[in-house]
Amino acid sequence: ALYINWWSFYFEYSKILKSRNTSKLETIMPVVYSQEVYANLKVLDMALFEHKYNREYIFVAKELLKHMPNDNKVLSKYITSLIAVGKLEKALKLTYRLEKVANKGMFKHYIHRMKIYRRLRDEQNYLKTYKQLFNQPRDLLAYQQNTYSYLLSFALSHQTLHNDVPIIHKLYNKYNGYECSIEKQILR
């Protein structure tokens, strides 16, 4: 029976790969879960997310998170996909989960929240979250190269934050070096 279950999984999984109908994923999972199943789902995870198939990706992320609930990357990509399809309340709730499991120096939960608040037009929480991120230790903000880039983008997009642009620009250059795309972003 176990052999038939595995055979059935791979047969149905190959159909899902061809059709991208990931909504059936939960129903085909084998009774006995293995690292090989996880590896197959990770391949699907990367392909769907890279091609921005957000609706399809959500089903894959749910399955991956059932087995590895603290996977920072999957959780972050899941939130990104939820934002893209307009499921903002669920995405916002998951940012708090991401905050709990994220490693020190990872601030993606703030960035996701700011994107959500901007879409919800919630200026008060947007500014509050921005300040929380901006006031983190500078060396930790530099841990991930794109954090200062996001901060700069957020500061440039909101009139009341324009005073922070020179500070962020200086810190970006200090930790990441000069980059032409950053200069272009400021000049717009």
C-alpha positions in Angstrom: 0.0 0.0 0.0 2.9 2.3 0.8 4.4 1.7 -2.7 1.1 2.5 -4.4 0.8 5.7 -2.3 4.2 6.9 -3.4 3.6 5.9 -7.0 0.3 7.8 -6.9 2.0 10.9 -5.4 4.7 11.1 -8.1 2.1 10.4 -10.9 -0.2 13.3 -9.6 2.8 15.5 -8.8 4.0 15.2 -12.5 0.5 16.3 -13.6 0.7 19.3 -11.2 4.0 20.3 -12.7 2.6 20.3 -16.2 -0.7 22.1 -15.3 0.5 24.4 -12.4 -2.8 23.4 -10.7 -1.3 23.4 -7.2 -4.7 23.6 -5.5 -4.7 19.8 -5.5 -1.3 19.5 -3.8 -2.7 18.9 -0.4 -4.8 15.9 -1.6 -1.9 14.1 -3.2 0.7 14.2 -0.4 1.9 10.7 0.6 1.1 9.1 3.9 4.7 8.8 4.8 6.5 12.1 4.2 10.2 12.1 3.3 13.0 14.5 2.5 12.6 13.6 -1.1 9.0 15.0 -1.1 10.3 18.1 0.5 13.0 18.5 -2.1 10.5 18.1 -4.9 8.3 20.8 -3.3 11.3 23.1 -2.9 11.9 22.8 -6.7 8.3 23.7 -7.4 8.6 26.5 -4.8 11.5 28.1 -6.6 10.0 27.8 -10.1 6.6 29.2 -9.2 8.0 32.1 -7.1 10.6 33.0 -9.7 7.9 33.2 -12.4 5.5 35.1 -10.1 2.8 32.5 -10.1 1.6 33.8 -6.8 -1.8 32.0 -6.6 -0.2 28.7 -7.4 2.8 29.4 -5.1 0.5 29.9 -2.1 -0.6 26.2 -2.1 3.1 25.0 -2.3 4.1 27.3 0.6 1.3 26.0 2.8 2.5 22.4 2.3 6.2 23.3 2.9 5.3 25.2 6.1 3.3 22.2 7.4 6.6 20.4 7.6 9.1 23.2 8.2 7.0 25.9 9.9 10.0 28.1 10.7 11.5 28.2 7.1 12.2 32.0 6.9 12.5 32.0 3.1 9.3 30.1 2.4 7.4 32.2 4.9 8.7 35.4 3.4 7.9 34.3 -0.1 4.4 33.2 1.1 3.8 36.7 2.5 5.0 38.2 -0.7 2.6 36.1 -2.7 -0.3 36.9 -0.4 0.4 40.6 -0.8 0.5 40.2 -4.6 -3.0 38.5 -4.6 -4.5 41.0 -2.2 -4.8 38.8 0.9 -3.3 41.6 3.0 -4.8 40.7 6.4 -3.5 37.2 6.3 -0.1 38.5 5.1 0.0 41.0 7.9 -0.7 38.3 10.5 2.1 36.1 9.1 4.6 39.0 9.4 4.4 38.6 13.1 5.2 34.9 12.8 8.1 35.7 10.5 9.4 38.2 13.1 9.4 35.5 15.8 11.4 33.0 13.7 13.7 35.4 11.8 17.3 35.4 12.6 18.9 38.5 14.1 19.7 41.0 11.3 16.7 39.9 9.2 14.2 42.7 8.8 12.0 41.3 6.1 8.9 41.4 8.4 9.2 45.2 8.6 9.5 45.5 4.9 6.5 43.3 4.3 4.4 45.3 6.8 5.3 48.6 5.2 4.2 47.2 1.8 1.0 46.0 3.3 0.3 49.3 5.1 1.1 51.2 2.0 -1.5 49.1 0.1 -4.0 49.6 2.9 -3.3 53.3 2.9 -2.6 53.1 6.6 -0.2 56.0 7.0 0.1 55.9 10.8 1.3 52.2 10.9 3.4 52.7 7.8 5.3 55.6 9.5 5.5 53.7 12.8 6.9 50.6 11.1 9.4 52.7 9.1 10.7 54.3 12.3 11.0 50.9 14.0 13.1 49.7 11.1 15.1 52.9 10.7 16.0 52.8 14.4 17.5 49.3 14.4 21.3 49.0 15.0 23.1 50.2 11.8 25.3 47.2 11.5 22.4 44.8 11.7 20.5 46.8 9.0 23.6 46.3 6.8 23.5 42.5 7.3 21.2 42.2 4.3 22.3 44.4 1.4 18.7 45.2 0.3 17.5 46.6 3.7 19.1 50.0 3.2 17.8 50.0 -0.4 14.2 49.4 0.8 14.6 52.0 3.5 15.7 54.5 0.9 12.8 53.6 -1.4 10.3 54.0 1.5 11.8 57.3 2.5 11.7 58.6 -1.0 8.1 57.6 -1.5 6.8 59.5 1.5 7.2 63.3 1.8 7.6 63.3 5.6 10.5 60.9 5.4 12.6 62.9 2.9 14.9 64.2 5.7 16.2 60.6 6.2 17.3 60.2 2.6 20.8 61.7 3.0 21.4 59.6 6.2 20.2 56.4 4.5 22.2 57.1 1.3 25.4 57.7 3.4 24.8 54.4 5.3 24.1 52.5 2.1 27.4 53.7 0.6 29.3 52.9 3.8 28.0 49.3 4.0 27.4 48.4 0.4 29.6 50.8 -1.6 28.6 53.2 -4.4 25.9 51.9 -6.7 24.5 53.7 -9.7 21.0 52.4 -9.4 20.8 54.0 -5.9 21.9 57.4 -7.3 19.2 57.1 -10.0 16.6 56.3 -7.4 17.5 59.4 -5.5 17.5 61.7 -8.5 13.9 60.7 -9.6 
